[in-house]
Amino acid sequence: MKKSRIVQNSCIFCAGASTVLFLIGWLNDTTLFMLIGCIFVFIPLLFADDVSLFSLIFFYIPNIRMFKLSGGSSMTVIGFFTVAFLLRIVLASKLKINSKVIQYLLLYWATVFISMIINQNLSQLLPLIRYSIDIMLFFSLCILYKSQLFSFFIKLKNYFLAGTLSALTCGIIFQLINQTNIQDIRFAGVNNDPNYYGVIMATAFSVVILSIVGRFTKKITPSIFLAMLILIGGLLSLSRGFVIALSINILLILYLLFSRKTFNMKQKGWIVFIVILLIIFTSGLLNDYFMTIFNRFIEDESGGGRIEIWAQYLLIISSNYKTFLFGLGSSTRIWEQGIIMFVPHNTIIDIFVAFGILGIISTILLYISFVFVLKDLTGINKFNKIGFCPFISLLLGYSFLSGIHSDSFIFLSLFTLFMCALFSAKRNTKADWPIPDLSDTQ
């Protein structure tokens, strides 16, 4: 126990040190600090256990674009860390492969590879390899720690939420030091895009609310304050994607307040009181930002509106059977040729444009396999539908983003499906805190 505590504290120190060093590096545009930060990112590979290392990935994900060398590779430092982690798993002979996931992943590979060969465009090959590494790493660890899935998830969740707060804090520090008025910009953390940042915040908000509903947290009040802080942090982005992604959480909040399976009337009354109190204190700020985002929905974008752009892409891809079936091999090809002035900014249309309708079908089948494998791992008979809210929130957010093979999208989509499975399993046990692991409930 003492050794595990030392390892955990060492991992937290390395994560904090690397965050500070990369922040300083971006503030001064100095690669030296970033290189030292890289050392602290990779040091835990020498001593930390698998769960701690995987948790660190989830700490870095909300701020993943900050962990990138200025002017360096398009692949983030965390992408290289993930590859190194998988190599450690392989060398230790601990890689566990689920046959169902591998079958559908190979089907997806075949679809994508055929599209790339037909279109003589191999630009998606390296992202596809990284995408596959992320999937194999996630399921390998889930299989390795099957008897401890609840505690495994709780650690991932805590690190992810800590990383979300870190992204918000680093962004505020960055803007304050640069003497930028946060209210005059679309806030995006450090070296990030407001829309990607906004979707991370919306997903984190949904994870916090589902954690309250599912009793994945010891204390309710701090979680409510955390949710409000994340909400304000997301609104700072002025991202329409953030609001769209946030919308599904209305169902989650209604379920929290009106379902008999959540809290008693006294607890619900306390939750409502805290929320009302927070809204009163932040009403002016919330109203200003909501109105600004609403105006962005209705403003004239001079032919650059998202729906119009999507329609143009769909029209081009559907113009002949070859592009309809196999796509163009890359979602940016039309934009690069100057046919349309903007990239799709929609992950589903991205897949359609890049790999055609066969790419859409193979992606859907791959995710269905994820659902069934997680169902088998957790031993549940069926999923509790309300548990899908964080996953749907992520999908809605990425309907405004391009993220076919991004680390953030694949890890968070798997994480939110994982959370749904464990939420369903825990509802079946009716267990309160502390959460029993599956080995204690089956």
C-alpha positions in Angstrom: 0.0 0.0 0.0 2.8 2.4 0.9 4.6 1.6 -2.3 1.5 2.2 -4.5 1.0 5.5 -2.7 4.6 6.6 -3.5 4.1 5.5 -7.2 0.8 7.5 -7.4 2.3 10.6 -5.9 5.3 10.3 -8.2 3.0 10.1 -11.2 1.1 13.1 -10.0 4.3 15.1 -9.5 5.5 14.2 -13.1 2.1 15.2 -14.6 2.2 18.5 -12.7 5.8 19.2 -13.6 5.3 18.4 -17.3 2.2 20.6 -17.4 4.0 23.6 -15.8 7.1 23.2 -18.1 5.0 23.0 -21.3 3.0 26.1 -20.1 6.2 28.0 -19.5 7.4 26.8 -22.9 4.4 28.2 -24.7 4.5 31.4 -22.7 8.1 32.1 -23.8 8.0 30.1 -27.1 11.0 28.2 -25.8 11.5 24.6 -26.9 13.9 23.9 -24.1 11.2 23.9 -21.4 9.0 21.7 -23.6 11.8 19.2 -24.0 12.3 19.0 -20.2 8.6 18.6 -19.9 8.8 15.6 -22.3 11.2 14.0 -19.9 8.7 14.2 -17.1 6.0 12.8 -19.4 8.0 9.7 -20.1 9.7 9.1 -16.7 6.7 7.2 -15.2 7.2 4.5 -17.9 10.2 3.5 -15.8 8.4 2.8 -12.5 4.6 3.2 -12.7 2.0 0.4 -12.9 -0.2 0.0 -15.9 -3.3 1.6 -14.4 -1.4 4.7 -13.3 0.2 5.1 -16.7 -3.1 4.8 -18.5 -4.7 7.3 -16.0 -1.9 9.8 -16.9 -3.1 9.6 -20.6 -6.5 10.7 -19.4 -5.0 13.5 -17.4 -3.3 14.8 -20.5 -6.2 14.3 -23.0 -8.1 17.6 -22.1 -4.9 19.5 -22.7 -3.4 17.3 -25.3 -2.6 20.0 -27.8 -0.5 21.9 -25.3 1.8 18.8 -25.0 3.3 19.4 -28.4 6.6 20.8 -29.4 6.3 24.3 -31.0 6.9 23.8 -34.7 7.4 20.1 -34.2 5.5 17.0 -35.3 1.8 17.1 -35.8 1.6 14.1 -33.5 1.5 15.2 -29.8 3.9 14.1 -27.2 1.1 12.1 -25.6 0.7 10.2 -28.9 4.3 9.0 -28.6 3.8 8.3 -24.9 0.9 6.0 -25.8 3.0 4.1 -28.4 5.8 3.7 -25.8 3.3 2.4 -23.2 1.9 -0.2 -25.6 5.5 -1.3 -26.4 6.0 -1.8 -22.7 2.9 -3.9 -22.5 4.0 -6.0 -25.4 7.5 -6.5 -24.1 6.1 -7.6 -20.7 3.9 -10.2 -22.6 0.8 -8.6 -21.1 -1.0 -7.6 -24.3 -4.5 -9.1 -24.3 -6.3 -9.2 -27.6 -10.1 -9.5 -27.8 -10.9 -11.4 -31.0 -14.2 -9.6 -31.6 -12.5 -6.2 -31.5 -9.6 -7.4 -33.7 -12.0 -8.8 -36.3 -13.9 -5.6 -36.7 -10.8 -3.5 -36.5 -9.3 -5.5 -39.4 -12.5 -4.9 -41.3 -12.1 -1.2 -40.7 -8.5 -1.4 -41.8 -9.5 -3.2 -45.0 -12.1 -0.5 -45.8 -9.7 2.4 -45.1 -6.8 0.8 -46.9 -8.8 0.0 -50.1 -10.0 3.6 -50.1 -6.4 4.9 -49.7 -5.1 2.6 -52.5 -7.9 3.5 -54.9 -7.4 7.2 -54.3 -3.6 6.9 -54.2 -3.5 8.8 -50.9 -1.8 7.3 -47.9 -2.1 10.4 -45.6 -4.3 8.5 -43.2 -2.0 5.5 -42.7 -0.1 6.8 -39.6 -3.2 8.2 -37.9 -4.9 4.8 -38.6 -2.0 2.9 -36.9 -2.2 5.3 -33.9 -6.0 4.8 -33.8 -5.5 1.0 -33.7 -2.9 1.3 -30.9 -5.3 3.3 -28.8 -8.0 0.7 -29.2 -5.7 -2.3 -28.5 -4.3 -0.5 -25.4 -7.7 0.3 -24.0 -9.2 -3.2 -24.3 -5.9 -4.9 -23.3 -6.0 -3.1 -20.0 -9.7 -3.7 -19.5 -9.1 -7.4 -19.9 -6.0 -7.4 -17.7 -7.9 -5.7 -14.9 -11.3 -7.2 -15.4 -11.8 -8.0 -11.7 -11.0 -4.4 -10.8 -13.0 -2.5 -13.4 -14.8 -0.2 -11.0 -11.7 1.0 -9.3 -9.9 1.2 -12.7 -12.7 3.4 -14.0 -12.7 5.7 -10.9 -9.0 6.4 -11.3 -9.4 7.2 -15.1 -12.4 9.5 -14.3 -10.6 11.4 -11.5 -7.5 11.9 -13.7 -9.6 13.0 -16.6 -11.5 15.6 -14.5 -8.2 16.8 -13.0 -6.9 17.2 -16.5 -9.9 19.2 -17.5 -9.4 21.6 -14.6 -5.7 21.8 -15.5 -6.6 22.8 -19.1 -8.9 25.5 -17.8 -6.3 26.8 -15.3 -3.4 26.8 -17.7 -5.5 28.7 -20.2 -6.5 31.3 -17.7 -2.8 31.7 -16.6 -1.7 31.9 -20.2 -4.1 34.7 -21.0 -3.5 36.6 -17.8 0.3 36.6 -18.3 -0.2 37.7 -21.9 -2.5 40.5 -20.6 -5.5 39.3 -22.7 -9.0 40.0 -21.6 -10.7 36.6 -21.5 -14.0 38.2 -22.3 -12.6 39.6 -25.6 -11.6 36.3 -27.0 -12.9 32.8 -27.7 -11.1 31.0 -24.8 -9.4 27.7 -25.8 -6.8 26.9 -23.2 -3.2 26.7 -24.5 -2.5 26.0 -28.2 -6.0 24.7 -28.6 -9.0 25.3 -30.8 -12.2 26.7 -29.0 -14.4 24.0 -30.5 -12.1 21.1 -29.4 -11.7 22.7 -26.0 -15.5 23.3 -25.7 -16.3 19.6 -26.5 -13.9 18.4 -23.9 -15.6 20.7 -21.3 -19.1 19.4 -22.4 -18.0 15.8 -22.1 -16.4 16.4 -18.7 -19.6 18.1 -17.5 -21.6 15.1 -18.6 -19.2 12.7 -16.8 -19.6 14.7 -13.6 -23.4 14.7 -13.7 -23.5 10.9 -14.5 -21.0 10.4 -11.7 -23.5 12.1 -9.3 -26.4 10.1 -10.7 -24.5 6.8 -10.5 -22.9 7.5 -7.1 -19.4 7.3 -8.6 -18.4 10.1 -6.2 -18.2 10.2 -2.5 -19.5 13.7 -2.0 -22.2 15.5 -4.0 -21.6 19.1 -3.2 -18.0 19.3 -4.5 -19.1 17.6 -7.7 -21.9 20.2 -8.2 -19.3 23.0 -7.8 -17.0 21.2 -10.2 -19.8 20.9 -12.8 -20.6 24.6 -12.6 -16.9 25.5 -12.9 -16.6 23.3 -16.0 -19.8 24.8 -17.4 -18.4 28.3 -17.1 -15.1 27.1 -18.5 -16.9 25.7 -21.5 -19.0 28.9 -22.1 -15.8 30.9 -22.3 -15.1 29.1 -25.6 -18.2 30.6 -27.2 -18.4 27.3 -29.1 -21.7 26.3 -30.6 -20.4 22.7 -30.5 -20.1 23.1 -26.7 -23.8 24.1 -26.4 -24.9 21.3 -28.8 -22.8 18.7 -26.8 -24.2 20.1 -23.6 -27.9 19.8 -24.7 -28.1 16.0 -24.0 -27.3 16.6 -20.4 -30.8 18.2 -19.9 -32.1 14.6 -19.9 -29.4 13.5 -17.4 -30.3 16.4 -15.0 -34.1 15.6 -15.3 -33.3 12.0 -14.6 -31.3 13.0 -11.5 -34.1 15.2 -10.2 -37.1 13.0 -10.9 -36.0 9.4 -10.9 -36.7 7.4 -7.7 -33.5 5.5 -8.4 -31.2 8.4 -7.6 -31.6 10.3 -4.3 -34.2 10.8 -1.7 -36.2 14.1 -1.6 -34.0 15.6 1.1 -30.9 15.0 -1.0 -32.6 16.3 -4.2 -33.7 19.4 -2.3 -30.1 20.0 -1.2 -28.9 19.6 -4.8 -31.5 22.0 -6.2 -30.6 24.6 -3.5 -26.9 24.5 -4.3 -27.6 24.8 -8.1 -30.0 27.7 -7.6 -27.4 29.5 -5.3 -24.7 29.0 -7.9 -26.9 30.2 -10.8 -27.8 33.4 -8.8 -24.1 34.2 -8.2 -23.2 33.5 -11.8 -26.4 34.5 -13.6 -24.9 37.7 -15.3 -21.9 35.8 -16.6 -23.9 32.8 -17.8 -26.5 35.0 -19.5 -23.9 37.0 -21.4 -22.1 34.0 -22.7 -25.2 32.1 -23.6 -26.6 35.1 -25.6 -23.2 35.5 -27.4 -23.3 31.8 -28.4 -26.9 32.1 -29.4 -26.1 35.0 -31.7 -23.4 32.9 -33.3 -26.1 30.4 -34.2 -28.3 32.9 -36.0 -25.7 35.3 -37.5 -25.1 35.4 -41.2 -21.9 33.6 -42.0 -21.7 34.8 -45.6 -22.0 31.4 -47.2 -19.7 29.7 -44.6 -22.5 28.2 -42.5 -21.8 24.6 -41.3 -25.0 23.1 -42.8 -24.3 24.7 -46.2 -20.7 23.3 -46.1 -21.9 19.8 -45.1 -24.5 19.9 -47.9 -21.7 20.8 -50.5 -19.5 17.9 -49.3 -22.4 15.4 -49.4 -23.3 16.5 -52.9 -19.8 16.1 -54.2 -19.2 12.7 -52.5 -22.6 11.4 -53.8 -21.9 12.5 -57.3 -20.6 9.1 -58.5 -20.6 5.5 -57.2 -16.8 5.4 -56.7 -16.6 8.3 -54.3 -19.9 7.2 -52.7 -18.5 3.8 -51.9 -14.8 4.5 -51.2 -14.5 8.3 -50.6 -11.5 10.3 -51.5 -8.9 8.7 -49.1 -8.7 12.0 -47.1 -11.3 14.3 -45.7 -9.3 17.4 -46.6 -8.7 16.6 -50.3 -11.6 18.7 -51.5 -10.5 21.6 -49.3 -6.9 21.3 -50.4 -8.0 21.5 -54.1 -9.9 24.7 -53.4 -13.3 23.2 -54.4 -14.7 24.1 -51.0 -13.2 26.8 -48.8 -13.7 25.0 -45.5 -12.9 21.5 -44.1 -16.1 19.5 -43.1 -15.8 20.1 -39.3 -18.0 17.0 -38.8 -16.5 13.7 -37.9 -19.2 11.6 -39.5 -19.0 13.6 -42.8 -15.2 13.4 -42.4 -15.4 9.6 -42.5 -17.9 9.6 -45.4 -15.7 12.0 -47.4 -12.5 10.1 -46.6 -13.6 6.5 -46.9 -17.1 6.5 -48.4 -20.3 4.7 -47.2 -18.2 1.6 -46.6 -16.1 3.6 -44.1 -19.3 4.7 -42.3 -20.6 1.1 -42.1 -17.3 -0.4 -40.9 -17.0 2.4 -38.3 -20.5 1.6 -37.0 -19.7 -2.1 -36.8 -16.5 -1.4 -35.0 -18.3 0.6 -32.3 -21.0 -2.0 -32.0 -18.2 -4.5 -31.3 -16.9 -2.1 -28.6 -20.4 -2.1 -26.9 -20.7 -5.9 -27.0 -17.2 -6.5 -25.6 -17.8 -4.0 -22.8 -21.1 -5.7 -22.1 -19.2 -9.1 -21.8 -16.5 -7.6 -19.6 -18.9 -6.1 -17.1 -21.4 -9.0 -17.2 -24.5 -6.8 -17.7 -27.6 -8.0 -19.4 -28.4 -4.7 -21.0 -27.2 -1.1 -20.9 -29.0 1.6 -18.9 -29.9 4.1 -21.6 -29.3 7.2 -19.4 -25.7 6.0 -19.1 -25.1 6.8 -22.8 -25.4 10.6 -22.2 -21.6 11.3 -22.0 -21.0 9.3 -25.2 -23.8 11.1 -27.0 -22.5 14.4 -25.7 -19.1 13.6 -27.2 -20.7 12.6 -30.5 -22.8 15.7 -30.7 -19.7 17.8 -30.0 -17.7 16.0 -32.7 -20.5 16.8 -35.2 -18.8 20.2 -35.2 -15.3 18.9 -35.3 -12.9 16.8 -37.5 -11.6 13.9 -35.5 -11.5 10.7 -37.5 -8.4 9.2 -35.9 -7.6 11.6 -33.1 -6.4 10.3 -29.7 -8.9 12.5 -27.9 -11.9 11.2 -29.8 -11.1 7.5 -29.6 -10.0 7.5 -26.0 -13.0 9.5 -24.8 -15.5 7.5 -26.9 -14.2 4.3 -25.4 -14.1 5.9 -21.9 -17.7 7.1 -22.1 -18.9 3.7 -23.3 -17.0 2.1 -20.5 -18.6 4.5 -18.1 -22.1 3.6 -19.4 -21.3 -0.2 -19.0 -20.2 0.3 -15.4 -23.1 2.7 -14.6 -25.4 -0.1 -15.8 -23.6 -2.7 -13.8 -23.7 -0.6 -10.7 -27.4 0.2 -11.1 -28.0 -3.6 -11.0 -26.0 -4.0 -7.8 -27.8 -1.1 -6.1 -24.5 -0.5 -4.2 -23.6 2.8 -2.6 -20.1 4.1 -1.9 -17.6 2.4 -1.7 -18.2 0.8 -5.1 -17.6 -3.0 -5.1 -15.5 -4.3 -7.9 -17.1 -6.8 -10.3 -15.4 -9.7 -8.5 -17.5 -8.8 -5.4 -20.8 -8.5 -7.2 -20.9 -11.4 -9.7 
